[in-house]
Amino acid sequence: MLGAVQRGLSGSRSAIRSFYSYSREPFMALDRQPKTVSAEEALSVVKSGDTVFVHGAAATPRVLVPALAEHGKKAGLKGVTVCHIHTEGAAEYNDPSFDGVFRSYSFFTGANCRKAIAEGRGDFVPIFLNEIPLVFHRKIMPVDVALVSVSPPDDHGYCSLGTSVDTARAALIHAKHIVGQVNKNMPRTFGDASVHVSHFDSLVEGHVPMPEHKAAALTDVEVAIGKHIAQNLVEDGATLQMGIGSIPDAVLAQLGNHKDLGVHSEMFSDGVVDLMETGAITNNHKVIHQGKLVSSFTIGTKKLFNWMHNNPSLLMLDVGYTNNPQIICQNPKVTAINSCIEVDITGQVVSDSIGPRIYSGFGGQVDFLRGAAICQDGRGKPILAMPSQTTKGESKISVFNKLGSGVVTTRAHAHYIVTEHGIASLFGKSIRQRAHALINIAHPNHRESLEKQAFDRLKCMPSA
């Protein structure tokens, strides 16, 4: 077992990174060598009452997770907490048959956790993505066992966390026991991704394909939203952050003629690779890590993973750093582009839930909206986008948000709201002015009704 000090906890490497006082130094070599064992043997260390951290997104260790479930069944475990951000695959520990054995603890919810949360068998944590590492650093959630995917060791003995540094690095620093699934398909990345093989307590060979997310064909509505943002809000030389989903993809598809864009984001996907290859993204004007694309995790296809592998133009960094608004704001023209679920006429934004049903999480939305808002050159743009109505024809702009829904982005944080019908600029506007701007970008089928309901709420007509 290794303590936090042995795992590399020390002073910060520079003033710019001292916002958190926790080390982000490399996991240097130790005088020990882990055993390569079967998944069954590696997971035998998990006992009742333990907290297990699971690596997320494309780095989900899909050999170790099923083995964890099997061990829980065979050993008759009880009360094991499984904590993570979004993970890929079946998340076997969430099956109803494991109720009482495992309980998932989602810092950001994926499709494989929604049912368990809705049925009371899993937990959701409302938290800004940049603050998740603090849960581990402050020992709010002590990690007994960490399960991560890594690349094979290089000539110097270093493995890479590859596609997902995000919250994993903080969990590894404090984990009592680390199990690594070695996967030759994991791209080797630089930055905070390096962990010397000697820090693992056991290794499991698990050379399986990386989980892929192939972008769906964009709808006419999404294309229209992408054009509004790309043509009216994204400037040449801007530093971009993109959230997850088809709308950020739609924006990227419209940026081919832009020049000298940069990327400092919590995540990115295949669309960024295309813009790097065509030269629209150069990262030349960035202040923080000039010339480098900075991210914390990725989701995409084999094309993305191949591009990432041994690519020195990419830095994969701890999410406590990438999503720190005090870091974000130093880059030029920070343009944060995120999706949302629902907005009321005052600008309160719902992004993590549909009514009381948890759908996703806070993620980095507020981190980057705030970073853009306080951009030091005064040219940042915090942008939220969504179709004007649901697939069932319900307006996504409402007078009151659905009962039970959670506000992720407050009305004070909301600056630009975009639908296929245009852009509503809310910053510095009164409630009445906001209502007018938002109703003007609602679907035409709903505008009259919204005006009537807005009058009932505001006791006056919405007006510019």
N, C-alpha and C positions, 0 to 999 in steps of 0.2 A: 504494500500500500504506500502511496506517495502523498505527502502533504502539499499544501498550496505553495509553500516556499520552494520545495524541490521541483514543483512543476513550473517555476519561473516567475513567481510573484515578486516584483521588485519595483523600483521607482520608474516613472514615466520617461520615455526617451527624449522628449522635447517639449517645450512650453506649449506648442500648438496642440499637443495631445494630452495635456495635463488636466483637461476638464474633468476626466475621471482619474482618480488617483491609483487606479489599478493597472498592473503591468500589461503591456501588449508585446513584451519581448518574446523572441522565439523560444520554443520549447527545446532548449539545448540538449546535447547528448548527455546521458547519464551512464553510469557504469552498471548496466543491467541489460538483459536481452529477454524480450517476451517469448513465450511459447506459442507456436502455431498449433491450434487445437481445433476440434470439431465445434460447430455452433452449439451443440448440446452441452459439451463440456464448458465452453466459455460462459454460457448463460446459467450454469449451475450455481454461480456465485450469488444470484439474486435470491433474496429471502423475503419472507412475509414482512410487510411494513416498510420495505425499501422504496426509495424514489429513484426511478430510472429515467434518464434523459435520452431522447431519441433524436438523432440528426434529421433535418427536415428537407423539404422540397426535393429536388432531383437527387440529393445525397441520402435519401431515406435508405437505411441498410436493410434491403428487402430479403436478405438471408437471415439476419439476426432477429428481425421482428417476429416472423413466424416461429422461430426457435424459442423466443421469449414466451410466446403464448403456449407452446407445447410444454415448456418447463413449468409454467404456472399450473397447468393441468396435472402433470405427473407428480409434482412436488406438493400439490394441495395448498398452494400459496394463498394468502389472504391479505387484502389491503395494500397492494402494490400500486403506487402512483406512477403513471407514465406521463412525463411532461415533454412538451414539444411545441414548435410552431407547426404550420401546415406540413403534413407528410403525404407521401404518395403510397398507393397500394391499399390493401384491404384493411390495414390497422386491426389485425385479428383480436387484439386486446379489447376492442370495443364491441365484440360480438356479445349478444345478451347472455350467452352461456358462461361468459366470464364475469358476470355481475358479482361483485364481492371479492373477486380475485384481483382484477385490475380496475383502476379508475383513471381515465385519461384527463389530462389537465392541459387545456389548449390555450396557448398565448395568442394564437391566430388559428381560426378554425377552417379546416378543409371539409370537403364533401364526406370524407370517411369518419368524421366526428359529429356531424350535425344531428344524426338520429340519436346517438347516445346522449348528447346534451339535452335534446328535446324531451327524452324519456327519463331524465334525471340520473342517468348512469355515468355521466361525464360532466366535467366542469369547464367553464370558459372564464378567462381572465381578461377584463378590459384593461389594456396597458399599451402605452406608446412603444413602438418597436425599439426605439433607442434606449428605453429603460429596462428592457427585459434582462440584459446582462447584470443589472444591479440586483435583480432577484437572487442571482447566484453569488455575486460578490458580497452582498450583505447577509448572506446565509439565511435569507427568508425561506428559500427552498434548498436545503442541503441535498446534494446529489450523491447517492450511494454508488450507482453504476451508470456510466455513460456509454451509449452505443453509437458509433459513428462509422461512416464510410470513408475510406482513404485510398489514395493511389498507392501502388507498391513503393517501397523505399527506393530513393535514388542512390547514387554512388557514395553519398555521404551519410546515408541512413535516414534521410528525411522523407516522411510521407506528406501528402498534401490533402487538406480538407476539400480541395477541388471546387465544386460548384456552390458550396455553402459554408461560409465562415460564420456569418450572421451571429446567432446566439450560442453557437456550438463552442467557440473558443472559451467563453466565460465558463460554460458548464464543465469543460475539460480541466480548466485551471483548478477547480475545486472538487472534482469528482474523486471519490475514494478509490474507484476501480474503473479502468478504461478498457473497453473491448473495441477493437478495430476490425471492421470488415474490409479486407484488402481486395480492391476491385481494379483490375487492369483497364477497365473502361472509364474509370474516373479521371478526368483531365487534371494534369498537374498545374496548379496556379500559384501565384506569388503573392506577397503581402503578408497578411496574418494567417495564411493557410498552412504554413509549415509546422509540422510536429515531428520531432525525432522519434524514431521507432521505439527507442528505449523507454518512452513514457507510457507505452501501452502495457497493460498487464497480461493481455492475451490477444492473439490475432487469429482471424478466421478467413480462410480463402473463400471469396465469394464473388467470382467473376461473372456477374450477371449484367444484362443490358441496363443502361441508365433509364429511369422513367422519362418518357418524352411527352411534351405538350405541343401538338401541332396546331398552328393557328387556324381557326375556322375562317371560311370565306366571309368577307366583310359585307354587311348589309348596306343598302342605300343610305339608311339613317346614320350608320356608323361612319360611312365615307363622308357624309355631309358634316358631321361633327368634326372629323379629322381635318377637313378643309377649313372650317371656321377657325380652328385653333392654329393650324400651320400657317395660314395666310394672314391672319390678323393679330396673333399673339406671340408667335415664336420669331424672334429676331435672329439675324446672323450673329454668330459669336455667343449665343446663349448657352448656358449650362443647363442641361436637361436632367429631370428626374421623371421616370415613368412608373406608374403603378402596374398592376396586373390586369390583363383583359384585352378585349377587342378594341376598345376606344383608344388606349395608348398605342396599340398596333396600327389603328387607323391614322393616328397623327404621324407616326413614324413613316408610314407609306407616302405621306405628302411632303416629306422634308428633303427629297432628293436634290432640289435645286438650292437648298440653303448652304451657307458657307461657314466654316470654322466653328461648328457646334462642338460642345463638350458634353461629357456625361459624368455626373456624380450622382449616383442613384442607389437606392437600397437593393434594386434588382434590375435585370434586363433580360431580353430574349432575342430571338433571331433577327428581328427588325433592326436592331442596333448594329449587328454584324454587317448587314447589307449597306448601311450608311457609312460604316468604317471603311468598307471595301471600295465604295464609290468616292470617298474623300469628303463627304458632307460633314462627317464627324472627324475632327483632327485633334481636339483637346488642347489646341495651341494657346487659347486665350484664358485658360483656367489659371486661377491663382493657387489653389490647393492641388498639388500633384499635376503640375502642368505637363501636358503631353501624354498623360495616362488616363485611361478609362477606369473609374473607381466604382466598385459595387460591393455588395455584401453577400448576395446569393443570385442564382440564375435559375430560370425555368425555360425549357425550349426543346430543341431537337438535336440529333446527332451533329447536324451542321454547326450548331452553337458550341457543343462540347468539343468538337474538333478544332474550332477556331480558338477556344480558350486554352487548349493544351500547350504548355510551355510558351505562352505568349507574353513577352515582357511588357507589352503596351497595356496590360490589364493588371490592376491591383485589386485583390479580394481582401476586404478589411472588416474588422469587428464592427457590428452594427451600432454599437455605442458610439463609435467614431463617425461612421458614414452618415448616420442619422442625427447627429448632434447639430441643432440649428445654428450654434455658434461657429461651427465649421462650415456648414452649408452656405451661410450668408456671405462668406468671403469670396466666393466665386462670382464671375460676372453674369448679370442678366439671368439669375436663377429662375428657371421656368419649370414649375412643378405641375405635372399633369396626372390627375387621379380620377377614378370613377366613383360614383356614388349611387345609392339606391333611391333616395327620396329627399326632397327639399321642401320646407314649408315657405310661405310667402315672406317670412322675416329673414330667411337665409339659414335656418337651422338644418344641418345636413345629417342624414342617416346613411351610414355606410356599412355597419356591421350586422344589421338585423332586418328582418321583414316582420313588422309588428314585434311581438315578443320572441319570435323564433330567431335564434342566433344563426347567422349565415357565414360570417367571415371573422373580422376583427378590426381593431384600430390600425394595425400595421404601421406603415410609415407616413400615412396621409398627413396627419397634423405636424409631424416632424418637418416634413418638406414644405408644407404650406406656410409654416411659420418661418422656416429658413428663407423662403422666397420673399415673404412679406418684409423681412428685416434685411434683405440683400443690401450690402454696404454701398453699392453704386446707385441704389434707389430705383433700379430698373427690373426688379424681380416681379414675377407674375405667378401668384397662387391660383391654379385652375382646377375646377371640378367639372366633370362632364357626365352626361347621361342622356339616353333617349327621352323624349318628352312624355312618352307613355309606355306602359307595360305591354307585353305581348297580348294581354287580355283587353287592351284598350283603356286602361285606367290611367289617369294623369299621375305623373311622378312629381309634379309640382302641386302642392296641396296647401290649403289654408291651415290645417293642422296635420302634423305627421301622425301616422297610424298609432293607435293606442298600444303602448308597450314597447315601441321602437326606441332605440337609443341614439342620442345625438353624439356623433363622433367629432364632427367639426362644428364648433359654435358659430353663431351668426357674426361674431366679431372676427373670427378667423376667415370667413368666406369672403373672397374678393371677386373672382370671376366664376360664374356658372354658365355652362354651355350646353345647349341642346342642338338638334338639327335645325332649329328655327332661329338660332342666333346666339348672341352673347349678352348676358346680363352682368353689368359692372356694379357691384354692391358696395365697394369700399367708400366710406364717408357718406353713405346714403341713409336717410331716415327709414323707418319701418314702412311708411306710406310709399316712399320712392322705390324701395326694394320690391314691394308688392307689385308695383306698376311694371318694373323691369322684368321681374320673373314671370308675370302673367303674359307679357309680350313674347316670351320664348316658350310658353306652354303650347301644347298642341291646339290648333284652332278649334277643334271640337269641344275643348274644355274652357276656353277663355271667358265666355259669357258667364258660365256657372261660377268660375273662380272669382270674377269681379263681384258678383252678387254676394258670395260667401265672404269675400274680403271686406265688403262694406259692413256686413253684420259683425265681423270681428273688430274692425278698426273704427267703426262709427263714422267713416268718411270714405270717399272714393279714392282708390289708389291713383297717384298722380306723379308725373316725372318731376 
